[in-house]
Every structure is written in structure tokens, then in C-alpha cells.
Amino acid sequence: MKKLILFLFIFTLPSLIAVAALYYLFPKDVKILIDLGKEKIVIYYPFLKKYIHVAEVVKQPIKKEEKSPLKEKEIIPNLHHFTNAEIYAPICGKDVTEKFADFFTGCDFCPKYFINESKENQFKYISEIRGFILKKEEEEAIVFMNGCYRTDQSGSAILIRKGYGGWQRVSVYNNIQFDKEPLEFFDENGRLVFVARRTILKKDEIKQELFSFQFQKNNMTQQNLFSIQMPRGLKCETALQGAIDMPLKMKDTVFQSNLEIVGCNENKLNGMYHIRFQLKDGIFKPNKETSILMTKIEKYGE
């Protein structure tokens, strides 16, 4: 019997030494294994629970995810696109003969109602916006076009209205200049107001303007919001020089653009700025920072 006990002691001694070494080197890991072993023993032999202490696991209540603060409302652009069957006839002045279901992209000629001043006979589609323009109770749209002018800088806007026979041309607004399709906004009455940037190229300077506009029955009203010029040539100018990025729609009534003021002469206004305007009472007004900056630019050099 003594030999058996001695044999078992010698046989298990290396394992005991190994466990002791592991406990010394990695006490946390060994403790986790021991606790796990206790749990397994109690599960299979419940009557040993009163002899083996097993720590009870307290379940933490699951925290509900806190709602993130409201982000700025996502701007969903007017994604409609007319087909040839819908507006080819009112825009081009001729009935469509093929590709009825294709998206409208323009006319391969200048319409008869248009005074052709261009070398190229193309009236190209730019964009379209649907909404209240002149008559709130009617379904209306503005289609912006380019071409049939002496320069590529000028464009046209065709006001169309839906009737019993489909879309009909109501008014044509010519000689509208913008660098990219205008941004759309709605005033307090639900009427469309547009914002765009235009670049005016002259012999001695490049001028950029931010402006808003609305369509009336026989004309178009404009509001010049901001302008700055960049002289052309190598001569160092003392006046402020700058450039404006394309305006971006930030909210339903707010747009922003980046302004860079540069110059060959050092001045305190050189640098990058954000200029922001908000639509209120049918008019775009600059925010406080933009208004202060505009005053500084106006008074520069006095």
C-alpha cells in the first residue's frame, strides 16, 4: 500500500509542480481555469455545491443604445428626369419620332421659337426641377438648357406646365448664365428659389458671383449675393483677389461656399473662408460671420 501511495505521489509530482509554476507565472489564467473546473463539477454533480464554492455571475443589465444627436437633415435632390415622350415636343418644337422612353437630352437643332446665334445647332439639356414656379395649383417644371447662343456661358430656362394634353411650354427665359446647374430652395410660400455661381470672363479680369433668382411671368428677378474678381495678367494688383467654390446646399434653406482670398501683396484677409447664406422671407441673407467678412472686403483699402 505504501509503495502504491509513493508511486502515485512520484507520478503526479511533475503535474503538481507544473500547476504550481503556472499559478506563479500566470495566476489570473490559472484561476480562470480552476473556476471553470469548479463550475463543470457542480453542473455534473449538484450535491457537491455545498462543498465547492462557485462564484455567482451577476448579469449586467443591457444598456439601451442612446440615440445619437440629430444630424442635419439629409438633402434629397429633385431626381426626376423627363423622357422624350414627355417634353421633347414642348422643348424642341417638334414631335418625337423615336426613343420615346429614353431620357430627354436635348435637341440636335435650335428650336424655331429661338433666335439662333450659335455656330452649333444644338440645344443641350442641363437639368430640371419640378415645383411651384408661377401657379401653385398647377404642376410645373423648369428645364435648364444650353446652346443656340454665341457663347457657352449663356443658357436658357424653359417653363413647362402639365395640362390635359401633357406638358406644354409656357415661357422661355434666355441669356441666363451659371457655371453648373442651380441649387433649388423653397421659400415660405413653397415657391422655388434658385442659387448658382457664374464666372464672367473679361479681357483684364475674371469675376465670380453668387446669385439667387426667381422666375416671374415675363422676366427673371435676381439677387446678387457676393462677388469677387481675379485680375488677369502678371501685374501685381493692390486690390483684393479671390475665387469662390461652387455653392453647396447644407439645409433646406441654407447654402455655403468656400472663398479663397489671395494676392501678391500681404494682407490680413488672405486665406480660406466659409461664406453661408440663409433663405428668409424670400431673400438670402448672410450669417453673422459672412456679413462681417463682406464688410471688411468692402472697406479694404480705404
Helices and strands as residue ranges (DSSP letters): H 2-25, H 27-44, G 46-50, H 84-92, E 106-107, E 123-130, E 140-147, E 154-163, E 166-177, E 183-186, E 192-201, E 205-215, E 220-231, E 241-244, E 248-251, E 254-262, E 271-280, E 283-286, H 288-299
